[in-house]
Amino acid sequence: MDLTIDHIKKIARNKLTAAAQANAASVLLALELAGAKFGLNQAHRLAQFIAQIMHESGEFRYDREVWGPTPAQKRYEGRKDLGNTKPGDGAKFKGHTAMQITGRANTKAFRDWCIANIDETCPDFLDKPELMNTDPWEGLGPLWYWETRKLNRLADQGDVENITEKINGGLNGYADRVTLLGRASLVLLGYAPDAVKKFQTDQGMDLIDGKPGPKTRAAMHVALVGLTAGAMAKASVTSAPVVETVETTIIEEKPVAVAPEAIDKPVEQTTGFWERIVGMAGSIGISGAAWLGDWRVIVAIALAMLVLTGVGLLLHNRIVNAVRDIKREIAA
């Protein structure tokens, strides 16, 4: 299925400005160029994709990060997790494209992906990141993010909640994303964007309430999958999960491609174990010597601590390796 500007105009809740239409046209150009290559030519995936992009871009009002700088933006400077290792990187590599590709590391990853998958003569965005906002690269930004985060597999399950988690790092704007998904689904199915009751009636649903709740969205997902010949037969495609509406707390919005602030230390830096061992050794050694005043006690304690340290080192390395394996599985 091809997504068109008419589809987007219907999905949008407000009239698109000329600038918004130009931004939307960049995404449509990218879909025409590479959408089929990355599986974004199937209606159920397109509905999830366009709903998320429209939320992230304010219905295509924004194709780059509005720079204050705000306190959060000032913290981009020196962010090693974003690859911002050189002076001025924070401002230079602010968000670009509708998916807000942010930071030196993400910019390099996008450039390398474009070279490998689109055109080896791709501009060097590390030198001039503003070129990410020229065609066809501007529209390819969202495709890069979607493809590298493997979001088609979640779209195949109709899993809007986990797609939101992958993009946002949380559930900011979840209700708006769900609303846009409902509108996109209806439009791609040939309905008016607000014709929920009509869809529910046509599906013979028990509850005709005009609300795109979990069961209605699940039915929309099945109907969208049905538009692609043979899609439902694929093992990766399932009915959408029927879940309760997610209650979310509104917190500070973050650009999509910004890695979240680290909330724990890398596993290589987990020193708490050794701090406790050293503290324990000192405590036992000092108290033991003071209590018995015997050099043999001190030697015995020292030998015991050597054994404990050896066992601790073995266990610690196994734990570190296990954590690394888990993180790799999650990131895959």
N, C-alpha and C positions, 0 to 999 in steps of 0.2 A: 504493500500500500504506500502511496505517495502522500506526504503531508504537504498542504498548500497554504498560502497566505490567507485564503478564505477560511480554512479550518481554524487558523490561529485567531482571526478576527472574531469568529463565533465563540471560541473558547474564552477569549478575553472578556472581562466584565466591564471594561471601559473602552471607549473608542481609541484605537491606536494612533498615536501621533506619527508624523512623517518619520521622525527619528526612530521610534519604536518599530515601525514597519521595516526600516532599513536594517535594524538589528536583527529582526526576525528573518529577513531575507538572507542574512549571512548564515544563519543556522540552516535554513532551507537549502541554500547552495551547498553547504557541507554534507547534508543528508543526500542530496542528489549525487554528489561526488563520491561519497564513501559510505553512505548509510547501509546499502546492501552488503558491502564487504564486512561490516561489523554487526550484521543482523538487525539493524534498525529499519527494516522495511516490513515489519510485521505489526499489525494494528495494536495488539496488546502491549507490545514493547514501546511503540510510539506514544501511546497514551500516557504511560508512566514517565517516559523521557520528557515529553513536552510539558507535562504538569510540573515536574521538578524544575525544569529550565525557566518556566514562566514565573514560578515563585522566586527562584534565586535572582532573577533579573528584574523583578518588579513588573512583570508582564512586558518585558523587553524595553523598559525605560532606561535600564543601565547596562552598559557593555564594558564597564570598567569601574574600579573602586573610586568612590568620591573621597578625595583626600582632604583631611582637616588641617594638620593631622590630629586625630583624636588620641586620647591616652592609650587606647588599644593599638592604634597604628604606630605610635611611637615605640611600642614594645617590639615591633617587627625588627628594629635595628639590633643586630647582634644575635638574632634567633638562630642558633646552630641547627635546630630541627628543621628550619626552613632553608638552610644553606646560606643564610645571610651572614657571611664571614668577612665581607669587605665593608669599609666605611661607606655609608650612603645606600647600602643594599636595601634597607627597609623601605625607603621611599621609591627607589628605582624599580623594585620588583613588587610594587603594590598590585592589587588584583587587576587582571586583564581578562577580557572576554566575558560572556554571560555567566561563566562558571567561576569567575574571580580567581584565575590562576595566580597564586601569590608565592613569592619567595624565589630565590636563585635556584634552589634545588628543583622545585616544581617546574620552573621555566625551562631548565635544562632538560628535564624529563619530557616535557611537551615537545621541545625542539627535536630531541632525538627520536621521539615517536613519529613526528611528521616526516623526518628524513627517512626513517625505515619503512613507513607505511604509505606515505602520500607522495612526496617529491624530495629527492635528494638535494635539490637546489633550494630547499627551505631557507628562509633568512635566519641569521644568527640572532635569536631573541635575547641571548645573554648580552649581546652588544647593544641592541635596540629593542627592548621589550615592548615598546609601543607598536612595533610591527605586528604583534599578535592581534592587534585590532584592525588589521587589514584583511581583505578577502584573499583566499578562502580560509585563512588561519583563524579568524575570529569565530566563525561557525564551527571550526574543527575543535576548538577548545572544549566545548561540552562533550563532543564525541570521544575525545581523548580520555576525559575523566570517566565517562560512562564505560568505555571499553576496558580501561586499565583497572577499574574497580570491579569488573565482572558483574555489572548490574543487570545484564540480560537474564542471568539465571534467577535473580529475584523477581524480575518482571514476569518471567515465565510462570511464577507462582502467584502473581498478583500481590506481592508482598510490599505494599507501599510503606509500611512501618519500617522495615529493615532497609529499604532503599533510602528512606529519609535519614536513618541512622548512619548509613555509609557516606552520605553526602554531607550531612550537617555535623556529624559527630554527636548528635543528640536528637531531640525532637522539636527543635525550634520551628515554629510555623507549621506544625503538623496539620492543624485543622485547615489552614489555607491550602496546603498541598493536596489534602483529600478532596476539598471542594473543587480545585482545578482538575484533579484526576476524574472526578465525576463528570464535569463539563466536557473534558477531552474525550472521555469514553463515549458519552452520548453523541457528540459531534461526529466522531469517527464511525459510529454505528448508524449515522444518518438521521439522528434525532436533533431537535433543538437543544441547546445546551442546558436548558432548565426543564426539559420534558421528562422528569423522573417518574411522575405518575403514569405517563403514557408508556414508558418502558416497563414499569412494574405491571401494568395491566396486560401488556402484550406478552409478558413472561408468565402470566397467571400466578403471580405471587400472592401469598396469603395477606400480606399487609400492604395496602396501597396508601402510603402516607406522603409521598412526594419528597422523601428524604433519602439521600444516597448513603444509607447506613451499611454496615458490614455485609449483610446478606444481599443487598442490592448491588454493592460493588462486586461481590463474588459472582453474581449473575452477569454483570457487565463484562467481567473478565472472561467468563466462558464464552459469551457472545462474541467478544473481540477475537479470541483465539480461533473461533469458528470461521473468521474471515480469511484465515491463512490455511490453504489446503494442506492437510496432513499434520498441522501443528499439534493438535491434541494427542496425536499418536506418539509424539516424542516423549521420551522418559523424563526430560527436564520440565515438561509442562504439566502443571497440576491445577486444580481448582484453587481459587484464591482462598486464603485463610479467612474464616469468619471469626472476627475478634471484636471485643468490646471497644468502644471509642476510647482512645488514649487521652487521659488528662495530662496536660503538660503545664509546666511553669515557665513563663516567659523570662528568658535571661538574655544577656547581651548577645546580639547576633554576631556570628563570625563569618568571614569570607569562606566560601565553600572549600577552596583548595588549601586553606591554611591548616597545617598540622596543629592539633590542640596542644595547649601548654602541657608539658610533662607532669603527670601527677604521681609518678614514682620514678625511682632511679633505675638506670639500666641495670640488668642483672649483674654485669661485671662490677658494679659499684656497691653491691649489697654487702656492706661492711659490718652490719649490726651483729652478725654471728660472731665474728672475730673480736669485736669489741667486748662482747659478753664473755668470751673465753679468756681473753687477757685479763679482764676485770676479775673473773672468778679465780684465775691462777694467782693473781696478786693477793686477793683476799685470803685464799686458802693458805698460800705460802706464808704470808705474814702472820696470820693468826696461828697457824700450826707451829711455826718456829717460836712464837711468843709463848705458846701454851706448853710445849714440851722442851724447848731449848736444846734439842738434840739434833746433831748434824744428820743422823740417819733418817730422821723424820723428813728433813728438808730434801734429802736425796730421793726418798721414796715418793714424796709429793712431786718432785721434778720429773721422775720417770713416769708417774701416772699422768701428768699433764702432757708429756710427749706423746703417750699413747692416745690420749683424748684428742690432742691436736691432729694426729694422723688420721684418726677416724673422722674427725670433723672435716678435714680437708677433702677426704674421699666423698663424704656425704654432700658437702657444699658444692663440689664440682658436678656431682650428679644432678643436684637440684638446679644449678645454673643451666646445665645442658638441657634438662627437661623443660625449663621455662623458655629457653630459646626455641626448642622444637614446637612448643605450644604457640608461641608468638608467630613463628613462621606459618603454622597451619592456619591461624586466624587471618594472617595477611594474605594468604594464598587465595 
